Amino acid sequence: MSYFRSSVDAMTGYKPGEQPKPGTPIIKLNTNENPYAPSPQAMEVLKTLDSEWLRRYPDPFARRFCQAVSEVLGVPADWIIAGNGSDELLNVLIRACAEGHDRKIVYPTPTYVLYRTLAAMQPAQVVEVPYSHDFQLPLEAIIQAQGALTFIASPNSPSGHVVSLDMLRHLAQQLTGVLVIDEAYVDFAEGSALPLLKEFENVIVLRTLSKGYGLAGLRMGFGLANPTLLSGLFKVKDSYNIDAIATLVGTAAMQDQAYKNACAAKVKASREQLTVALRQLGFTVLDSQTNFVLATPPNGDAERLYLALKEQGILVRYFNQPGLDNKLRITVGTAEQNAALLKILATLLSESRVEA
Ligand SMILES: *Cc1c(COP(=O)(O)O)cnc(C)c1O
């Protein structure tokens, strides 16, 4: 007999992008971290931390943080749930809402791979509906499937595209289950699905401090939805899911919108430059509303380029799966990092032309 439940035996664990040891001279463009440091005001909190904050259990609802989010986004504080990264909230949603054949999990693919991993842990049926090759949402098939949970990442990874507010509204209307709009990359996008919160009881919007705020190591995310929907999630989450340090640092980061917006503006400008430069090298690059681009090299030889870049100390993301195995997902770095990447790519491509 196995030690594990059959669904755990059957699943493959999530494979995160490689994380080299801190300090190794590597340009890391593989896991969509922000190239800029977190807010100096947030870092200041660490220096002045009172030991009482660590002696005591943290606030189970991170109310100080939710209050800060409320002020920034104009959403009532009791419409906010804090999570240990938005990944925790995805997990809580699955545990709270999905079960077997009658309470399915539905999402379009390709998208954030963790949806599949988290779903596989649960005895819940998953319906994956493919995007068209130009990333049009398979709206009717998603509605047909009627998931207890429907995940839409918008902006999506790895494509970088945004699903229009009209389509999301249509989905919210037509689904009887919960529509989860994962806005992990919203800080680099134009627009957001927040207006749907007031219109629909079945919509939850997820956000994170990992991308826009440069705090992937802190593990802080949050969900926005009406209190009825949140009530079930509060029952399921770990009682002390947000630690005291994350609550304080996250609150300070949230209050420093000016810093976050300035970093996001730099990333967006670099993204446009990187897109143009890659196209000049012959790549096909989708327009992106995130801090990464999905790029198809001229000869489709993505795996070779991925390995050659790695050898030269630059990590990008390569997905060895149908539809993506001729592409690279490249996180937007600083101007210097992008220049280093482009220089090596130009050399690698001219070498392959000589060989051909
Ligand atoms: C990065 C990412 C997340 C996870 O964010 P955390 O808050 O770090 O857990 C969620 N969804 C998508 C689509 C992401 O790319």
Ligand as a Chemical Component Dictionary entry (heavy atoms), coordinates in Angstrom:
data_LIG
# 
_chem_comp.id                   LIG 
_chem_comp.type                 NON-POLYMER 
_chem_comp.pdbx_formal_charge   0 
_chem_comp.three_letter_code    LIG 
# 
loop_
_chem_comp_atom.comp_id 
_chem_comp_atom.atom_id 
_chem_comp_atom.alt_atom_id 
_chem_comp_atom.type_symbol 
_chem_comp_atom.charge 
_chem_comp_atom.model_Cartn_x 
_chem_comp_atom.model_Cartn_y 
_chem_comp_atom.model_Cartn_z 
_chem_comp_atom.pdbx_ordinal 
LIG C1 C1 C 0 3.251  34.604 -10.087 1  
LIG C2 C2 C 0 1.828  34.222 -10.255 2  
LIG C3 C3 C 0 1.023  33.935 -9.153  3  
LIG C4 C4 C 0 1.588  33.667 -7.796  4  
LIG O1 O1 O 0 1.817  34.681 -7.008  5  
LIG P1 P1 P 0 2.307  34.498 -5.504  6  
LIG O2 O2 O 0 1.597  35.593 -4.837  7  
LIG O3 O3 O 0 3.790  34.643 -5.547  8  
LIG O4 O4 O 0 1.889  33.160 -4.968  9  
LIG C5 C5 C 0 -0.328 33.673 -9.357  10 
LIG N1 N1 N 0 -0.844 33.660 -10.599 11 
LIG C6 C6 C 0 -0.092 33.898 -11.680 12 
LIG C7 C7 C 0 -0.725 33.879 -13.027 13 
LIG C8 C8 C 0 1.264  34.168 -11.537 14 
LIG O5 O5 O 0 2.026  34.359 -12.619 15 
# 
loop_
_chem_comp_bond.comp_id 
_chem_comp_bond.atom_id_1 
_chem_comp_bond.atom_id_2 
_chem_comp_bond.value_order 
_chem_comp_bond.pdbx_ordinal 
LIG C1 C2 SING 1  
LIG C2 C3 SING 2  
LIG C2 C8 DOUB 3  
LIG C3 C4 SING 4  
LIG C3 C5 DOUB 5  
LIG C4 O1 SING 6  
LIG O1 P1 SING 7  
LIG P1 O2 DOUB 8  
LIG P1 O3 SING 9  
LIG P1 O4 SING 10 
LIG C5 N1 SING 11 
LIG N1 C6 DOUB 12 
LIG C6 C7 SING 13 
LIG C6 C8 SING 14 
LIG C8 O5 SING 15 
# 
